[in-house]
Amino acid sequence: MADSGAGAVVVVNQFGKLRFRYTGNASELKYQQLYPREITTDSQSHILTADIKNQCVHIIDWNGLCLRYIECGLIKPWGLCTDKNDNLFIAEHENGDVKKIRYQQ
C-alpha cells in the first residue's frame, strides 16, 4: 500500500502482518523523503512506486531494499502499471500523459 500521508510504502504478508515499511533510501540524499502515490509489481516481485514529489519511480525488492530509480523527465508520476512483458506505464498527473518504459534488460 502507498501511504502518502506517512511517506511510506507498507507491505504486509498474506495474514496482514507487517513485513516492512519502505520510507525511501536513507543512503541516497536526493530521495530521502518519499512521497508515494501508486504502486505496482512486476514479474520478478519488485515493487515499483511513483514518487510524486521527487518525480521518479522507486524500484524496491521483496525485502524492502531500494534497487534503483527510474528518472526520465517525469512530471508528477501518479499512476503505474506493468504488462506481461514488464513494460512500465506511468501516468503523469499534471498533463495526463502516459509514458511507456522498458526498464528491465
C-alpha positions in Angstrom: 0.0 0.0 0.0 1.2 3.5 -0.8 0.6 5.7 2.3 1.3 9.2 1.0 0.4 10.8 4.4 3.1 8.7 6.2 5.6 8.9 3.3 5.9 5.1 3.1 5.1 2.0 1.1 3.7 -0.5 3.6 4.0 -4.2 2.7 2.1 -6.9 4.6 2.1 -10.7 4.3 -1.0 -12.8 3.4 -2.2 -12.7 7.0 -2.0 -8.9 7.2 1.1 -8.9 9.4 3.6 -6.1 8.6 6.6 -7.3 6.5 8.3 -3.9 6.1 7.8 -0.2 5.6 9.9 1.5 2.9 10.3 5.2 3.6 13.0 6.0 1.0 16.6 5.3 0.6 18.5 6.8 3.5 21.8 6.5 1.7 20.6 8.5 -1.3 20.4 12.1 -0.1 18.5 13.1 -3.2 15.4 11.0 -2.3 15.3 10.8 1.5 11.7 12.0 1.7 9.4 9.6 -0.1 6.0 10.8 -1.4 4.5 7.6 -2.8 1.4 7.8 -4.9 0.8 4.5 -6.6 2.4 1.1 -6.5 2.6 -1.9 -8.8 4.6 -5.1 -9.1 6.5 -6.8 -11.9 7.2 -10.4 -12.9 10.3 -10.5 -10.6 8.2 -9.5 -7.5 9.8 -6.0 -7.5 7.6 -3.3 -6.0 7.5 0.0 -8.1 6.2 3.1 -6.5 5.6 6.5 -8.1 7.2 9.3 -6.1 5.2 12.3 -7.0 7.3 15.0 -5.3 10.8 13.6 -6.4 9.4 12.9 -9.9 10.8 9.4 -10.1 9.8 5.7 -9.6 11.5 3.7 -6.9 12.2 0.0 -7.6 12.2 -2.0 -4.3 12.9 -5.7 -3.9 10.7 -8.1 -2.0 12.6 -7.4 1.2 12.3 -3.6 1.1 15.7 -2.8 -0.4 15.8 0.0 -2.9 17.4 -1.3 -6.1 17.3 1.8 -8.2 15.3 4.7 -9.5 13.7 5.5 -12.8 14.2 9.1 -13.8 13.2 10.0 -17.3 11.8 13.5 -17.2 8.7 12.5 -15.3 6.3 15.3 -14.3 4.4 14.2 -11.1 4.1 10.5 -11.8 0.7 9.4 -10.5 -0.5 6.0 -11.8 1.6 2.9 -12.5 1.0 -0.5 -14.1 3.1 -3.2 -15.8 2.1 -5.5 -18.5 3.1 -9.2 -19.0 6.3 -8.1 -20.7 7.3 -5.9 -17.8 6.7 -2.7 -19.7 6.0 0.1 -17.2 3.2 2.5 -17.9 3.4 5.8 -16.0 0.5 8.3 -15.9 1.6 11.9 -15.2 -0.8 13.9 -13.0 -0.3 17.4 -14.4 -0.5 16.8 -18.1 -2.4 13.5 -18.4 0.4 11.9 -20.4 1.2 8.2 -20.2 4.8 7.1 -20.8 5.7 3.5 -21.6 9.1 2.5 -20.3 11.1 -0.7 -20.8 13.2 -0.8 -17.6 14.3 -4.4 -17.4 17.2 -5.9 -19.5 
